[in-house]
Amino acid sequence: MLNIVLFGPPGAGKGTQSEKLIEQYQLKHLSTGDIFRANIKGETELGTLAKSYIDKGQLVPDEVTINMLKAELEKNPEAKGFIFDGFPRTTPQAEALDSLLASKGTEVSLMLALEVPEDELKTRLLERAKTSGRSDDADPAVIQNRINTYNKETAPVKHFYAGQNKLQEINGLGGIDEITQRLYKAIDSL
């Protein structure tokens, strides 16, 4: 089973690249952001709770996120593998993901970390706000808080996977297809 953690700051291109990887490797996409947005749109209890954190640029509590992912894994027992987009965001989440996957007889195969300079991230997010209607991308103060949260709380997760020799840092600048080819090369070298 091929299980990939697609990693990077807000605006690095995780969603765009996930689509390419899913098609190439027949993986099931698990995006915590998409799951949260679906719950927010549906005005579920989880959605309301998640929105209160997301609107401030904060992380949704681990227990909520992990239980939600467990349910998604269990909905797809025949999957060839999963791509985790936007998760794990903290070392405790990475540890919990390892435990969850081990209980299913599998593990994370690779972390692909998209590396993009902060100025480019801000440009991409403001542009995405215009085209996608995502309110969390429209406010420069919220964008900066999301980037700061990533740098402080999320970026250290790379060290967790580096310690397992599963980290591949990928240059996230350039054309979409150019970046996709870099990701394919990293996966195909497994």
N, C-alpha and C positions, 0 to 999 in steps of 0.2 A: 504494500500500500504506500502510495506517495502522499505524504503530508507536508505541505509547505506553509511556512509562516511568511507572508508578504508584509514587509515592515518598512516604515518610513514616516516622516512627519506629515502633518496635514498638508495636502496639496502636492505630495510627491508623485502621485499618479498610481496609487495602489488599486483604485477601482478600475481604471482604464486597463492597467496591465493584468489585473485578475481575469478580465474577460478573455484576453488572449491566451493566458495559461490554461484556463478552464477548457477552452476549445482544443488546444494542442494536446493536453494530457487527460482529458475527460474527467476533470476533478469536480467535486461539489464545492461550490463557493459558500463560505460562511463568513459573512461580513457583519460584524456587530453593529456597525453604523446602519446598514440596511435593515437589520432586524429591529434596531431601536426606532428607526424612522417609520417602519411599518406599524409598530406598536403605538407610536406617537400619532400617526395619521388615524389609526383605529381608535384612538383615545382610550386605550386599555389602561389598567392600573399601572402596569410596568411602563407603558409609554409616558404616562404623566410623570412618574418618578424619574425616568431617564431624561425627559425633557428638562426637568428642573436642574439637573447637573449639566447637560449639554449646553443649555442656554448661557451658562456662566463659564463655559469652556473647561469644565471640570470632568473628571472621569466618573463613570457610573460605578457604584460599589462592586467589588469583585464577586461577592456571593450571587448577586443578581445576574451578572454577566456569565459566570461559570454555569449556573443552573440552566440558563437559557441556551448556552452552547451544548450542554449535555443533551438537552431535549432535541436539538437540531441533529446531533450525531445519531441519536437513536431513531430518528425519522428516516435515516439513510443507511441502513445496515449493508446494502449491496454496493456502496460507493467504491470506486477504484482508489479514492483518496480525497483529501480535502485541501482547500486553500484557505488559510486563516487570514483574513483581511481586517486589520485593526485590532487584532488580539493575538497574543497577549500584550498588554501595555505596561505591565509591571512584573518584576521578578516573581512575586508571589503568584501572579496569574500564570506565568510560564511554568512554575512548579506545579500548579494545579492542572494545567493543560497536560503536562507530562504524566501526571497521575491518572488523569481521565483517559488519555490515550492508552496508557499501559493496561488499564482495566479492560480495554477493548482489544488488547493484544497487538498494539501498534505503537508508533512513536513519531515525533517530528523528524522528517527526513532532512530538512534544510530550512534555514532562515535566509531569505533574500531581502537585503536591506537596501532600499532605494535612497541614494545620497543626493540631496539637492540643496544648494545654498539658500539661506533664509530669504534674501531679497526676491529670488525666483518663486519661492513658496507663496509669499505675500501677493505677488503679481498673479499667480495662478488662481489663488483662492478668491481674490476680488473679481477676476474674470468668470470663475465658476458661479459666483453669486448672481451675476448678470444672466447666465444661461440656464442655471438649474433651479433658481429660486430658493436656494438654501440660505436661510437667514443667518446661520452661524458663520457664513463666509462673507457677509456684507459689511460687518463692523470691524474696522482695523484694530480696535482695542480687544475685541474678542479673538480675532486672528492672532494677535501678539500673545494673548494669554494662552491660547491653544498651543502655540509654538513653544512658549516658556514651559508649559506643563509637559509637553513632549520631551524637551531637553532635560528637564529635572527628573521626571518620573518614568518616562518611557524609554528614552535612549539607552539607559543602563541595561535593558533587557538584551541588547546585543551581546554584552559580556557573558550573560548566562549561556547563550548558544555558542559563542566563541569558545567557552570552556568545554563544550561538548564537540568541538570541531565541526559545527553545523552552520556557521555564519559565512555568507558570501555577500560582500558589499558590492553594490552595483551602481555605476554612474547613472544618475537619473536625469541627466541633461541630454538634450538632442531630440530628434524626432521620435514619435511613438514607436515606429517599427524598429528603429535603431536600438532603442531601449529594450524592446521585446526580444530582439536577437541576443542581447547580452544576457537576459534572463534564461532563454532557452539553452544557451551555451552552459550556464552554471548548472542547470538541472540535468542536462544530458551528460555532464561530466561525473554524475553520481555513480 
